[in-house]
Amino acid sequence: MTAATPSSNLGRYVFGAAALAFGLVTLAFPDYYDWLELRWSAQDGRVFAYAASAAQIFGGAAICFRRTAKTGAAVLGGVYLLIALLSVPRIVATPRMFYPWGDFFNQFALVTGAALVYARLSPALAPKTLDRIGRILFGVCAVSFALYQAFYLDVTAGLVPKWIPPTQMFWAVTTTVFLALAPVGLLLNRQALLASRLLTLLLAIFGLLVWVPSVVLDPHNHFKWTETVETFAIVGAAWILADLLGEYQLTNPRPHGAQR
């Protein structure tokens, strides 16, 4: 079995650009490395933040080119997995709080995106197996996205631009419902391709309408920058999955929603 060349690279490009931007944001705000949830000394935290930043810049650039995509995916997958694991102590300490769980699965979604790129360019896994793994891993992360909004619905409503009718809460509830439907399609393999594409679109719209304007209005706010680039990195990961499912459907004569 030989590695196939993906027919669509758009998700990989978005993912790589967002990862590179994430690294640059950390360099632009050298005093703000708390997003890594570090528990070390200030000096150790700064060194690790710079190392993570360099890894994201290198990995984000490398993953955009065919010859270096596997290396870039491996680097990004490793750094995002490490960052995800940094949330585990908080999960253990406060298991009933969803915030650290949400942080973990946000980062694990990025791990999944990087892993799918690496596996797609490798001959190790059959397309059907890769399709199933991608759906399950990202589907679990999508469950977390929906729960995050549900548990912090008031906060979500506050992020919705006031100029969008009818109300902020309406869109908070509506998007939460849509986010809840996406993992159903992915995990049960019912219209999974459509679910992945709509999820990608929903996340991209959220990033464009919520975080991009907030960064424009407050360009010196580190939190808004990190939320923006993280959102678009997740968009890229979801797009990578959608590209993968689209390729698999083209080579499978049965309707995607009818598969088991």
C-alpha positions as CSV (number, residue, x, y, z in Angstrom):
1,M,0.0,0.0,0.0
2,T,1.3,3.4,-0.9
3,A,0.5,6.8,0.5
4,A,-2.0,8.7,-1.5
5,T,-1.9,12.4,-2.3
6,P,-4.9,14.2,-0.8
7,S,-7.2,15.7,-3.5
8,S,-7.9,18.8,-1.3
9,N,-5.3,20.6,0.8
10,L,-7.4,23.6,1.9
11,G,-7.9,22.2,5.4
12,R,-4.2,21.6,5.8
13,Y,-3.4,25.1,4.7
14,V,-5.8,26.7,7.1
15,F,-4.5,24.5,9.9
16,G,-0.9,25.3,9.1
17,A,-1.5,29.0,8.9
18,A,-3.4,29.1,12.2
19,A,-0.6,27.1,13.9
20,L,2.0,29.4,12.5
21,A,0.0,32.4,13.7
22,F,-0.4,30.9,17.1
23,G,3.4,30.7,17.5
24,L,3.8,34.3,16.3
25,V,1.1,35.5,18.8
26,T,3.1,33.9,21.6
27,L,6.3,35.7,20.5
28,A,4.4,39.0,20.2
29,F,3.2,38.6,23.8
30,P,6.2,37.2,25.6
31,D,4.8,37.9,29.1
32,Y,1.7,35.9,28.5
33,Y,2.4,32.2,28.5
34,D,-0.4,31.4,31.0
35,W,-2.5,29.9,28.1
36,L,-0.2,26.8,28.5
37,E,-1.5,26.4,32.1
38,L,2.1,26.0,33.3
39,R,2.8,25.1,36.9
40,W,6.6,25.7,36.7
41,S,8.7,28.7,37.6
42,A,8.4,31.9,35.5
43,Q,11.7,31.2,33.8
44,D,10.8,27.6,33.0
45,G,7.4,28.7,31.7
46,R,8.9,31.3,29.4
47,V,11.4,28.8,28.0
48,F,8.7,26.2,27.3
49,A,6.4,28.9,25.8
50,Y,9.2,29.9,23.4
51,A,9.9,26.3,22.5
52,A,6.2,25.6,21.9
53,S,6.0,28.8,19.8
54,A,9.0,27.8,17.7
55,A,7.5,24.3,17.2
56,Q,4.2,25.8,16.0
57,I,5.9,28.2,13.6
58,F,8.1,25.5,12.1
59,G,5.3,22.9,12.1
60,G,2.7,25.3,10.7
61,A,5.0,26.3,7.8
62,A,6.1,22.7,7.1
63,I,2.7,21.2,7.0
64,C,1.7,23.4,4.1
65,F,4.2,21.8,1.7
66,R,3.8,18.3,0.4
67,R,7.4,17.3,1.0
68,T,7.5,18.4,4.6
69,A,3.9,17.9,5.5
70,K,4.4,14.7,7.5
71,T,7.2,16.3,9.5
72,G,5.1,19.4,10.2
73,A,2.2,17.2,11.2
74,A,4.3,15.2,13.6
75,V,5.7,18.4,15.2
76,L,2.3,20.0,15.6
77,G,0.7,16.8,16.8
78,G,3.4,16.4,19.5
79,V,3.2,20.0,20.8
80,Y,-0.6,20.1,20.9
81,L,-0.7,16.7,22.7
82,L,1.7,18.0,25.3
83,I,-0.4,21.2,25.7
84,A,-3.5,19.0,26.0
85,L,-1.9,16.9,28.7
86,L,-1.1,20.1,30.7
87,S,-4.8,20.3,31.3
88,V,-5.0,16.9,33.0
89,P,-3.8,18.0,36.5
90,R,-6.7,20.6,36.5
91,I,-9.1,17.9,35.4
92,V,-8.0,15.6,38.2
93,A,-8.2,18.4,40.7
94,T,-11.6,19.7,39.7
95,P,-13.3,16.9,37.7
96,R,-16.8,18.5,38.0
97,M,-15.7,21.7,36.4
98,F,-16.1,21.5,32.6
99,Y,-13.6,24.3,31.8
100,P,-10.4,22.2,32.0
101,W,-12.2,19.4,30.1
102,G,-13.1,21.9,27.4
103,D,-9.4,23.1,27.2
104,F,-8.2,19.5,26.8
105,F,-10.6,18.6,24.0
106,N,-9.9,21.9,22.2
107,Q,-6.2,20.9,22.0
108,F,-7.0,17.3,21.3
109,A,-9.0,18.4,18.2
110,L,-5.8,20.0,17.0
111,V,-3.9,16.7,17.8
112,T,-6.5,14.9,15.7
113,G,-6.1,17.3,12.8
114,A,-2.3,16.8,12.8
115,A,-2.6,13.1,13.2
116,L,-5.0,12.8,10.2
117,V,-2.6,14.8,8.0
118,Y,0.3,12.5,9.0
119,A,-1.8,9.3,8.6
120,R,-3.2,10.4,5.2
121,L,0.3,10.8,3.8
122,S,1.4,7.4,5.2
123,P,0.7,3.9,3.9
124,A,0.1,2.4,7.3
125,L,-3.7,2.8,7.6
126,A,-6.4,1.8,5.0
127,P,-8.7,4.6,4.0
128,K,-11.7,3.0,5.7
129,T,-9.8,2.7,9.0
130,L,-8.6,6.2,8.8
131,D,-12.1,7.4,8.0
132,R,-13.5,5.7,11.1
133,I,-10.7,6.9,13.4
134,G,-11.0,10.5,12.2
135,R,-14.8,10.5,12.7
136,I,-14.6,9.0,16.2
137,L,-11.8,11.2,17.5
138,F,-13.1,14.5,16.1
139,G,-16.7,13.5,17.0
140,V,-15.7,13.2,20.7
141,C,-14.1,16.6,20.5
142,A,-17.2,18.0,18.9
143,V,-19.3,16.7,21.8
144,S,-17.1,18.8,24.0
145,F,-17.7,21.9,21.8
146,A,-21.4,21.5,22.3
147,L,-21.2,20.9,26.0
148,Y,-18.8,23.9,26.5
149,Q,-21.4,26.2,24.9
150,A,-24.3,24.6,26.9
151,F,-22.6,24.9,30.2
152,Y,-21.5,28.5,29.5
153,L,-24.5,29.6,27.5
154,D,-24.7,33.1,29.0
155,V,-21.0,33.7,28.1
156,T,-21.6,32.4,24.6
157,A,-24.6,34.7,24.2
158,G,-22.5,37.6,25.2
159,L,-20.0,36.9,22.4
160,V,-22.7,37.0,19.7
161,P,-22.7,40.5,17.9
162,K,-25.7,42.5,19.1
163,W,-26.4,43.6,15.5
164,I,-27.4,40.1,14.4
165,P,-31.2,39.6,14.8
166,P,-33.2,38.3,16.6
167,T,-31.3,38.1,19.9
168,Q,-27.9,37.0,21.2
169,M,-29.4,34.2,23.3
170,F,-31.3,32.8,20.2
171,W,-28.0,32.3,18.3
172,A,-26.3,30.9,21.4
173,V,-29.0,28.2,21.7
174,T,-29.2,27.6,18.0
175,T,-25.5,27.2,17.5
176,T,-25.3,24.9,20.5
177,V,-28.0,22.7,19.0
178,F,-26.1,22.6,15.7
179,L,-22.9,21.7,17.5
180,A,-24.7,18.9,19.3
181,L,-25.9,17.5,16.0
182,A,-22.5,17.4,14.4
183,P,-21.0,14.6,16.7
184,V,-24.2,12.6,16.2
185,G,-23.5,12.4,12.5
186,L,-19.8,11.8,13.0
187,L,-20.0,9.1,15.7
188,L,-23.0,7.3,14.2
189,N,-21.7,7.7,10.7
190,R,-24.9,9.2,9.5
191,Q,-24.3,11.9,6.9
192,A,-20.9,12.3,8.4
193,L,-19.5,14.2,5.4
194,L,-22.3,16.8,5.6
195,A,-21.9,17.0,9.4
196,S,-18.1,17.7,9.1
197,R,-18.6,20.3,6.4
198,L,-21.4,22.1,8.3
199,L,-19.3,21.9,11.5
200,T,-16.4,23.5,9.7
201,L,-18.6,26.2,8.3
202,L,-20.2,26.9,11.7
203,L,-16.8,27.2,13.4
204,A,-15.4,29.5,10.7
205,I,-18.5,31.8,10.9
206,F,-18.0,32.0,14.6
207,G,-14.4,32.9,14.2
208,L,-15.1,35.5,11.5
209,L,-18.1,37.2,13.3
210,V,-16.9,36.9,16.9
211,W,-13.1,36.8,17.3
212,V,-11.8,38.7,14.2
213,P,-13.8,41.9,15.1
214,S,-12.8,41.6,18.7
215,V,-9.1,41.5,17.7
216,V,-9.6,44.4,15.4
217,L,-11.2,46.5,18.2
218,D,-8.7,45.4,20.8
219,P,-5.4,44.4,19.1
220,H,-3.4,44.4,22.3
221,N,-5.4,41.8,24.0
222,H,-3.5,38.5,24.2
223,F,-6.6,36.4,25.2
224,K,-8.5,37.5,22.1
225,W,-5.6,36.8,19.8
226,T,-5.1,33.3,21.2
227,E,-8.9,32.5,21.0
228,T,-8.9,33.7,17.4
229,V,-6.0,31.6,16.2
230,E,-7.1,28.6,18.2
231,T,-10.6,28.8,16.7
232,F,-9.2,28.9,13.2
233,A,-6.8,26.0,14.0
234,I,-9.8,24.0,15.0
235,V,-11.5,25.1,11.8
236,G,-8.5,23.7,9.9
237,A,-8.7,20.4,11.8
238,A,-12.4,20.1,11.0
239,W,-11.7,20.9,7.4
240,I,-9.0,18.3,7.2
241,L,-11.6,15.7,8.4
242,A,-14.1,17.0,5.9
243,D,-11.5,16.6,3.1
244,L,-10.7,13.1,4.3
245,L,-14.3,12.0,4.4
246,G,-14.9,13.6,1.0
247,E,-12.1,11.6,-0.6
248,Y,-13.3,8.4,1.0
249,Q,-16.8,8.9,-0.3
250,L,-15.5,9.4,-3.8
251,T,-13.9,6.0,-3.7
252,N,-16.8,4.3,-1.9
253,P,-19.8,3.4,-4.1
254,R,-22.2,3.3,-1.2
255,P,-23.8,6.5,0.2
256,H,-21.8,7.8,3.2
257,G,-24.8,8.0,5.5
258,A,-25.5,4.3,4.8
259,Q,-22.2,3.0,6.0
260,R,-21.7,1.0,9.1
